[in-house]
Amino acid sequence: MSVIGKRIGLTLDEDTKKKLSRLSISCSMQPTTLANELVKICLNNPNIVEFVQRLHNKEPQFRVKPRINGDQCIYE
């Protein structure tokens, strides 16, 4: 399964939208730019990836094993 090059749309609940808006103002960034940055931070943090998988992973064969290699997070 590959989603490279595909657009991903988000529908945020009101509370999350307000928080994103407030934080984007605080950081002098557009909300979409900040949302992109937050996604990158989460996907490159092994602790967050493991946490999300503990909550939601239903198919063990698709579980990713994140690890830090130098300054990058890679998935095995």
TIMI-2910 file (N, C-alpha, C, CB; in pm, 1 decimal, decimal comma, always signed):
<rs>
+----------+----------+----------+----------+----------+----------+----------+----------+----------+----------+----------+----------+------+
!      n_x !      n_y !      n_z !     ca_x !     ca_y !     ca_z !      c_x !      c_y !      c_z !     cb_x !     cb_y !     cb_z ! resn !
+----------+----------+----------+----------+----------+----------+----------+----------+----------+----------+----------+----------+------+
!    +84,9 !   -117,7 !     +0,0 !     +0,0 !     +0,0 !     +0,0 !    +88,7 !   +123,1 !     +0,0 !    -96,2 !     +0,3 !   +121,8 !  Met !
!    +62,9 !   +215,4 !    -89,0 !   +145,0 !   +335,6 !    -98,7 !    +55,7 !   +458,1 !   -109,3 !   +240,5 !   +327,5 !   -219,7 !  Ser !
!    +87,7 !   +560,1 !    -32,0 !    +12,7 !   +685,5 !    -38,6 !   +103,3 !   +801,3 !    -77,2 !    -55,1 !   +714,4 !    +95,4 !  Val !
!   +224,9 !   +771,1 !   -120,4 !   +318,0 !   +876,5 !   -159,2 !   +259,3 !   +953,2 !   -276,9 !   +457,6 !   +817,8 !   -195,2 !  Ile !
!   +260,8 !  +1084,1 !   -265,8 !   +208,3 !  +1167,9 !   -371,5 !    +58,3 !  +1188,9 !   -363,9 !   +242,9 !  +1109,4 !   -502,6 !  Gly !
!     -6,5 !  +1128,2 !   -267,2 !   -151,0 !  +1143,7 !   -252,4 !   -179,4 !  +1254,7 !   -151,0 !   -217,3 !  +1009,6 !   -207,8 !  Lys !
!   -282,3 !  +1328,5 !   -175,4 !   -325,5 !  +1433,2 !    -83,4 !   -402,1 !  +1369,2 !    +31,2 !   -413,0 !  +1539,5 !   -155,9 !  Arg !
!   -374,9 !  +1416,4 !   +152,2 !   -444,8 !  +1365,5 !   +270,6 !   -522,5 !  +1481,7 !   +331,3 !   -344,4 !  +1302,8 !   +375,4 !  Ile !
!   -652,3 !  +1466,0 !   +342,0 !   -737,2 !  +1569,7 !   +400,3 !   -769,5 !  +1536,7 !   +545,3 !   -866,7 !  +1585,6 !   +319,3 !  Gly !
!   -784,4 !  +1639,1 !   +625,3 !   -819,0 !  +1621,6 !   +765,5 !   -948,7 !  +1693,8 !   +795,5 !   -706,5 !  +1672,6 !   +856,8 !  Leu !
!  -1031,4 !  +1630,7 !   +876,9 !  -1150,1 !  +1696,2 !   +929,2 !  -1133,6 !  +1699,0 !  +1080,5 !  -1283,4 !  +1622,3 !   +885,4 !  Thr !
!  -1116,8 !  +1817,7 !  +1134,0 !  -1090,3 !  +1832,8 !  +1276,7 !  -1218,9 !  +1864,6 !  +1352,5 !   -986,0 !  +1942,9 !  +1300,5 !  Leu !
!  -1228,4 !  +1811,9 !  +1474,6 !  -1340,2 !  +1850,8 !  +1559,9 !  -1315,3 !  +1994,6 !  +1607,1 !  -1356,4 !  +1752,1 !  +1682,2 !  Asp !
!  -1416,8 !  +2057,5 !  +1660,6 !  -1407,4 !  +2199,1 !  +1697,7 !  -1297,9 !  +2226,7 !  +1800,4 !  -1540,0 !  +2246,6 !  +1752,1 !  Glu !
!  -1286,1 !  +2141,5 !  +1901,8 !  -1184,6 !  +2162,1 !  +2004,7 !  -1044,2 !  +2157,2 !  +1945,1 !  -1198,6 !  +2057,1 !  +2115,2 !  Asp !
!  -1018,5 !  +2058,1 !  +1860,3 !   -886,2 !  +2044,0 !  +1797,6 !   -860,2 !  +2161,4 !  +1703,9 !   -875,6 !  +1909,8 !  +1720,1 !  Thr !
!   -961,2 !  +2203,3 !  +1630,0 !   -947,5 !  +2316,6 !  +1538,0 !   -912,3 !  +2444,5 !  +1614,0 !  -1077,4 !  +2336,8 !  +1457,7 !  Lys !
!   -978,1 !  +2467,5 !  +1727,5 !   -948,3 !  +2586,1 !  +1809,3 !   -806,0 !  +2581,8 !  +1862,7 !  -1047,2 !  +2597,2 !  +1926,0 !  Lys !
!   -764,5 !  +2464,4 !  +1910,8 !   -628,1 !  +2450,2 !  +1963,4 !   -525,2 !  +2473,9 !  +1854,2 !   -608,1 !  +2311,1 !  +2025,1 !  Lys !
!   -548,5 !  +2415,6 !  +1736,0 !   -456,4 !  +2435,8 !  +1624,4 !   -449,5 !  +2582,9 !  +1586,4 !   -499,0 !  +2351,8 !  +1503,5 !  Leu !
!   -563,9 !  +2648,1 !  +1583,7 !   -568,4 !  +2790,2 !  +1549,4 !   -490,9 !  +2874,0 !  +1650,8 !   -713,4 !  +2838,4 !  +1541,5 !  Ser !
!   -513,9 !  +2849,8 !  +1778,1 !   -444,1 !  +2926,1 !  +1882,5 !   -293,3 !  +2902,6 !  +1878,3 !   -498,4 !  +2888,9 !  +2020,7 !  Arg !
!   -253,5 !  +2776,5 !  +1861,7 !   -111,3 !  +2746,3 !  +1857,3 !    -46,8 !  +2804,0 !  +1732,0 !    -88,9 !  +2595,7 !  +1863,4 !  Leu !
!   -118,4 !  +2801,4 !  +1619,9 !    -62,8 !  +2857,5 !  +1496,3 !    -41,5 !  +3008,0 !  +1508,7 !   -155,0 !  +2827,3 !  +1377,6 !  Ser !
!   -132,3 !  +3075,9 !  +1577,1 !   -114,6 !  +3219,6 !  +1600,8 !     +6,5 !  +3242,6 !  +1690,2 !   -241,7 !  +3281,3 !  +1664,9 !  Ile !
!    +17,7 !  +3163,2 !  +1796,3 !   +130,0 !  +3174,1 !  +1888,3 !   +263,9 !  +3152,6 !  +1817,5 !   +114,4 !  +3073,6 !  +2001,4 !  Ser !
!   +263,5 !  +3064,0 !  +1719,1 !   +387,9 !  +3029,1 !  +1648,7 !   +406,6 !  +3107,6 !  +1518,8 !   +389,8 !  +2880,2 !  +1618,3 !  Cys !
!   +315,7 !  +3200,2 !  +1489,3 !   +320,7 !  +3279,7 !  +1365,5 !   +328,7 !  +3190,5 !  +1241,9 !   +440,9 !  +3375,4 !  +1368,3 !  Ser !
!   +242,6 !  +3089,6 !  +1239,2 !   +237,9 !  +2996,2 !  +1126,2 !    +93,3 !  +2982,0 !  +1079,5 !   +297,4 !  +2857,0 !  +1165,6 !  Met !
!    +76,3 !  +2945,8 !   +953,8 !    -55,7 !  +2911,1 !   +904,1 !    -97,3 !  +2778,9 !   +968,4 !    -56,9 !  +2901,4 !   +747,8 !  Gln !
!   -225,4 !  +2759,3 !   +998,0 !   -269,3 !  +2634,5 !  +1059,2 !   -230,3 !  +2509,6 !   +980,1 !   -417,4 !  +2637,5 !  +1076,4 !  Pro !
!   -239,0 !  +2514,6 !   +846,8 !   -202,0 !  +2397,1 !   +768,0 !    -53,0 !  +2367,9 !   +776,1 !   -242,7 !  +2416,4 !   +623,0 !  Thr !
!    +28,7 !  +2471,9 !   +781,5 !   +173,3 !  +2454,1 !   +795,3 !   +205,5 !  +2393,1 !   +930,5 !   +247,1 !  +2588,1 !   +778,0 !  Thr !
!   +140,4 !  +2441,9 !  +1035,0 !   +161,5 !  +2387,9 !  +1168,7 !   +112,9 !  +2244,1 !  +1177,4 !    +90,4 !  +2473,9 !  +1273,0 !  Leu !
!     -3,1 !  +2213,7 !  +1119,5 !    -54,9 !  +2076,7 !  +1121,3 !    +43,6 !  +1982,5 !  +1052,7 !   -193,4 !  +2069,5 !  +1052,3 !  Ala !
!   +101,1 !  +2025,8 !   +941,3 !   +201,0 !  +1945,5 !   +871,1 !   +323,0 !  +1921,9 !   +960,9 !   +243,5 !  +2014,8 !   +739,3 !  Asn !
!   +368,4 !  +2025,2 !  +1028,0 !   +482,5 !  +2013,8 !  +1119,3 !   +452,1 !  +1917,4 !  +1234,2 !   +520,1 !  +2152,1 !  +1175,1 !  Glu !
!   +331,6 !  +1925,7 !  +1290,2 !   +293,1 !  +1836,6 !  +1399,7 !   +286,8 !  +1690,7 !  +1353,7 !   +157,7 !  +1879,3 !  +1457,4 !  Leu !
!   +237,9 !  +1667,3 !  +1233,0 !   +234,0 !  +1530,7 !  +1178,7 !   +375,6 !  +1477,5 !  +1163,5 !   +160,0 !  +1527,0 !  +1042,1 !  Val !
!   +465,7 !  +1559,4 !  +1110,1 !   +605,7 !  +1517,2 !  +1094,7 !   +667,8 !  +1483,3 !  +1230,1 !   +687,9 !  +1627,6 !  +1025,2 !  Lys !
!   +644,2 !  +1568,1 !  +1328,9 !   +698,3 !  +1544,2 !  +1462,5 !   +648,2 !  +1410,9 !  +1516,0 !   +659,9 !  +1658,5 !  +1558,5 !  Ile !
!   +519,5 !  +1386,5 !  +1502,7 !   +460,9 !  +1262,0 !  +1555,1 !   +513,8 !  +1139,3 !  +1482,4 !   +308,9 !  +1266,2 !  +1543,8 !  Cys !
!   +520,9 !  +1144,6 !  +1350,3 !   +563,3 !  +1028,1 !  +1273,0 !   +712,0 !   +998,4 !  +1287,6 !   +530,3 !  +1048,5 !  +1127,7 !  Leu !
!   +787,6 !  +1095,3 !  +1336,6 !   +931,2 !  +1077,1 !  +1354,7 !   +970,4 !  +1061,6 !  +1500,7 !  +1005,4 !  +1193,2 !  +1294,9 !  Asn !
!   +873,0 !  +1037,1 !  +1585,8 !   +899,2 !  +1015,2 !  +1727,7 !   +859,2 !   +871,2 !  +1762,2 !   +821,1 !  +1118,9 !  +1816,9 !  Asn !
!   +957,8 !   +783,2 !  +1784,6 !   +925,3 !   +643,3 !  +1812,8 !   +828,5 !   +624,3 !  +1928,9 !  +1050,7 !   +568,1 !  +1841,3 !  Pro !
!   +837,3 !   +707,4 !  +2031,3 !   +745,7 !   +694,6 !  +2145,3 !   +601,4 !   +720,0 !  +2104,6 !   +785,6 !   +791,3 !  +2256,4 !  Asn !
!   +578,8 !   +820,5 !  +2022,5 !   +443,0 !   +850,7 !  +1976,9 !   +392,6 !   +740,8 !  +1884,0 !   +438,6 !   +987,4 !  +1905,5 !  Ile !
!   +478,7 !   +694,1 !  +1793,0 !   +439,1 !   +586,5 !  +1701,2 !   +400,1 !   +461,7 !  +1780,1 !   +553,8 !   +553,8 !  +1602,2 !  Val !
!   +480,3 !   +424,4 !  +1878,7 !   +449,2 !   +307,3 !  +1961,2 !   +318,8 !   +327,1 !  +2038,3 !   +564,3 !   +278,8 !  +2059,0 !  Glu !
!   +298,2 !   +446,6 !  +2092,1 !   +175,8 !   +477,6 !  +2166,1 !    +53,0 !   +460,9 !  +2076,9 !   +181,6 !   +620,9 !  +2222,3 !  Phe !
!    +57,6 !   +517,1 !  +1957,0 !    -55,1 !   +508,6 !  +1864,1 !    -82,1 !   +362,4 !  +1826,4 !    -27,3 !   +593,0 !  +1737,0 !  Val !
!    +23,6 !   +287,4 !  +1805,8 !     +5,2 !   +145,9 !  +1771,3 !    -53,4 !    +66,6 !  +1888,1 !   +138,6 !    +84,2 !  +1728,3 !  Gln !
!    -13,0 !    +99,3 !  +2010,7 !    -72,5 !    +31,0 !  +2126,6 !   -222,5 !    +57,3 !  +2132,6 !     -5,1 !    +77,3 !  +2258,0 !  Arg !
!   -263,5 !   +177,0 !  +2097,4 !   -405,5 !   +212,1 !  +2101,0 !   -484,9 !   +153,4 !  +1985,0 !   -420,8 !   +361,5 !  +2100,9 !  Leu !
!   -426,2 !   +151,4 !  +1865,1 !   -505,9 !   +127,1 !  +1745,2 !   -463,8 !     +9,7 !  +1658,3 !   -504,3 !   +246,5 !  +1663,7 !  His !
!   -344,6 !    -45,0 !  +1675,0 !   -299,8 !   -150,5 !  +1584,4 !   -383,2 !   -276,5 !  +1603,2 !   -151,3 !   -181,5 !  +1606,9 !  Asn !
!   -445,8 !   -320,8 !  +1496,2 !   -530,2 !   -440,8 !  +1499,9 !   -466,7 !   -557,4 !  +1423,7 !   -668,4 !   -409,9 !  +1441,4 !  Lys !
!   -370,6 !   -527,7 !  +1339,4 !   -307,5 !   -629,0 !  +1254,7 !   -157,7 !   -634,4 !  +1284,3 !   -332,4 !   -598,8 !  +1104,0 !  Glu !
!   -115,8 !   -728,4 !  +1369,0 !    +26,2 !   -736,0 !  +1407,9 !   +123,0 !   -743,3 !  +1290,3 !    +47,7 !   -855,6 !  +1495,4 !  Pro !
!    +82,8 !   -804,1 !  +1178,8 !   +174,9 !   -816,2 !  +1066,2 !   +206,4 !   -681,5 !  +1001,0 !   +117,3 !   -910,1 !   +963,0 !  Gln !
!   +124,8 !   -580,1 !  +1027,1 !   +149,1 !   -447,6 !   +970,4 !   +214,4 !   -351,7 !  +1069,7 !    +19,3 !   -388,7 !   +921,3 !  Phe !
!   +241,5 !   -397,8 !  +1190,1 !   +301,9 !   -314,1 !  +1293,2 !   +439,3 !   -266,5 !  +1246,2 !   +313,4 !   -391,4 !  +1427,4 !  Arg !
!   +464,8 !   -137,9 !  +1260,9 !   +596,4 !    -83,5 !  +1227,0 !   +682,8 !    -81,1 !  +1351,8 !   +584,5 !    +58,9 !  +1165,8 !  Val !
!   +811,0 !    -90,9 !  +1331,0 !   +907,1 !    -86,3 !  +1441,1 !   +995,3 !    +36,0 !  +1419,3 !   +993,1 !   -218,5 !  +1449,4 !  Lys !
!   +958,0 !   +148,5 !  +1480,8 !  +1037,0 !   +270,1 !  +1460,0 !  +1166,0 !   +265,7 !  +1541,5 !   +954,9 !   +394,5 !  +1497,7 !  Pro !
!  +1271,9 !   +317,9 !  +1482,2 !  +1396,4 !   +331,3 !  +1555,8 !  +1471,6 !   +451,3 !  +1501,5 !  +1482,1 !   +202,4 !  +1545,8 !  Arg !
!  +1555,8 !   +505,0 !  +1585,9 !  +1636,2 !   +620,3 !  +1546,5 !  +1765,8 !   +569,0 !  +1484,7 !  +1665,1 !   +714,3 !  +1668,6 !  Ile !
!  +1797,8 !   +621,7 !  +1367,8 !  +1922,6 !   +590,2 !  +1298,3 !  +1989,1 !   +723,8 !  +1266,1 !  +1897,5 !   +503,7 !  +1166,9 !  Asn !
!  +2088,2 !   +759,4 !  +1344,6 !  +2150,0 !   +891,3 !  +1328,1 !  +2052,3 !   +997,9 !  +1371,8 !  +2194,0 !   +914,9 !  +1181,7 !  Gly !
!  +2011,7 !  +1082,0 !  +1279,5 !  +1915,0 !  +1187,4 !  +1312,8 !  +1778,2 !  +1161,7 !  +1248,9 !  +1968,3 !  +1323,6 !  +1267,7 !  Asp !
!  +1755,0 !  +1036,9 !  +1202,2 !  +1627,9 !  +1004,9 !  +1137,6 !  +1558,5 !   +889,9 !  +1211,0 !  +1650,2 !   +968,5 !   +989,0 !  Gln !
!  +1426,7 !   +894,5 !  +1203,8 !  +1345,8 !   +783,5 !  +1252,4 !  +1313,0 !   +698,3 !  +1130,0 !  +1214,4 !   +833,5 !  +1327,2 !  Cys !
!  +1347,2 !   +570,1 !  +1137,6 !  +1314,3 !   +480,1 !  +1028,1 !  +1219,4 !   +373,6 !  +1078,7 !  +1441,3 !   +416,3 !   +967,8 !  Ile !
!  +1138,7 !   +322,7 !   +988,6 !  +1043,6 !   +216,9 !  +1021,9 !  +1094,3 !    +86,3 !   +964,4 !   +901,5 !   +249,5 !   +968,2 !  Tyr !
!  +1095,8 !    -16,1 !  +1047,0 !  +1133,4 !   -149,0 !   +999,6 !  +1008,5 !   -233,9 !   +989,6 !  +1238,0 !   -215,2 !  +1093,4 !  Glu !
+----------+----------+----------+----------+----------+----------+----------+----------+----------+----------+----------+----------+------+
</rs>
